[in-house]
C-alpha cells in the first residue's frame, strides 16, 4: 500500500531532474554573463568599437564549442533587432533622404559591385572543388548572415557549412571594422556609447514591443529589423513621435545579438567545416579586402568619409554594422540605406543566381572532371 511518504518520494523523483536541469541552465547563463562582462571590460578599456557586441560574441563561441549552449528565444532576438532598427531611424530626416535620392546611381554601383565580388568569390570556391557550388555561393552572399542562413537550405545549400562561412565572415568583419573604427576615432574622444537623441520613450517602447512580436509571425528573413525600420521611418519622418533608444535599451540588444551570433559556432558545425577552413579564411579575407577597396571610390563619389563608405560596403550582417557604426563618427543613414538596399537585392537575386550557377559549377569544375 502506498503511504504519504512514498507518494512524497515519488513526487520528489519527478521534480529532481527538472530542478537539476534548471540549475545547469542557470549555471551556464552565469558563466556566459561573467565571461561576457570580462571581455566587454577589456574591449571598453581599449575603446574598441562594438565591444558590447564582440565581448558577448566571443563568450558565446567559447560556450558553444564546449557544448554549454543556452537558448535565446525568437521573440527576445526579434525585440533586440527592433531596438537596433529604432536606433537607425532615430537619426533619419528629410535632408538625409534627399541626399540619398540624389546618389541613387552610387547606391546601385555600391550594391551590385559588392554582390558581384561576393558571388565571384563563392564561384571560385566551387570551381576548385573546395565545397559544393550552391553552398559556396550562399555562404559567400553579402546579405545579413542570419537572413541568408534562414533561406539557403531551401535552395539546395548545406545549412551547416553555409552558416559557418556566413558567421565566420561576420566575426571577421566585426573585428576588422571595429579595429578600423577604433583607429579612425583615436583622438576624437568618442564615448563608449554615443549620446542618445531626445525622443518619446513610452511610444518607442510600445512600438518596439508591437513590431518585434508581430514580426515573429511573419515568415520573412530579417522581418524584425526591416519591418521596424520601414514603419519607424514613416513615424519619424511624419513627426507622429520622435523615436528614442536610451542606453538601457541598446545595451541588452547588443548583448543578445552578440550571443546569437556566437552560439551558432557549435563543435559539430566547426568539425563539419574544418576541411574547408583554410579556403574559407582566405576567401573571406579576400572578400572583406575587396569590399574595402570598393569603399574608396564610393567615398569620393558620395563626398563622405572613408570610414562611412567602408562600413556601407562591408559584407557583414546588417545588425552587426549598425552596432559598430553607432559607436563611431560616421554617416549612419548612408551606411544603413546601402546595407539595406544590398540585403533586399540579395534576397531578390540570390535564388535566381545561386541554384542554377551552383549546379553548373558542380558539373563543370576541373576537380569534378578529373574525378570522372
C-alpha angles and dihedrals in degrees: 000000000000113000127204087253092056091047089051090050091051090051090051090051090055096050099039096076091048091049091049090049092049090051091049092051091046091051091051091052091049091051092047093049093046094048091045091051092052094049093044089052091053093049094046090048089062092038093241112173116243091019088142089062102033094053095055090041093057092042090053092049090054091049093046094049090051090051093247095127125167126195126242110198121233095242091053091050090046092052090051091053090047090055090052090050090053089051088058100046093046088076096049123113137155093264090059092049092050090051091051091048091053090054097049092124090053089051090055092048093049095045098047096039091057091045091051093048092047097050090043089057091051091047090054091053090051094044092057092045097245091134139347115294101242092044092049092051096047092043090054096045114123097223123108110299096229090048095050092045091055094056107027095082090059090061101051101273125134101249094205096053093039089050091052092050093046098046094040087057091047090056092045091049092045092054095040095048092042091054092046091048090048092052093045092046093050109122093016093095092229111185123235088254122022118241115274118238113239113258147140106297103186096050089046092053091050091047093051093049094046098046093039094054096039091051091058087069093051113091095215125113115255090005095152092053099042098038092050091046094052097045092038092053090053091049094046096046095043092053093235087138137331113256115230131189110187120196094258087062097043100047095060089046090054091049094049094047090050093048092047091056096043096048090062090072099081121163094253090054091050093046091049091050099040095097091059096039098107092048092046091051092048095045093045091051091049091048094049091046094049092049088051089055090050087056091066097068090037091057092049096045095044093042092231133127119279094243091057091049091047092052091045093055096037111120097224131113118292094237091050093051091048091055093047094045093050091065098048136068096256143128097266099181092053091048095049095044091053094045092047093047090052093048091053091046092052091048089053099040102030097079090045092052109030104055102043095036091044092053092047091052092049091052097043106033115122092240092056091048090052092051093054 
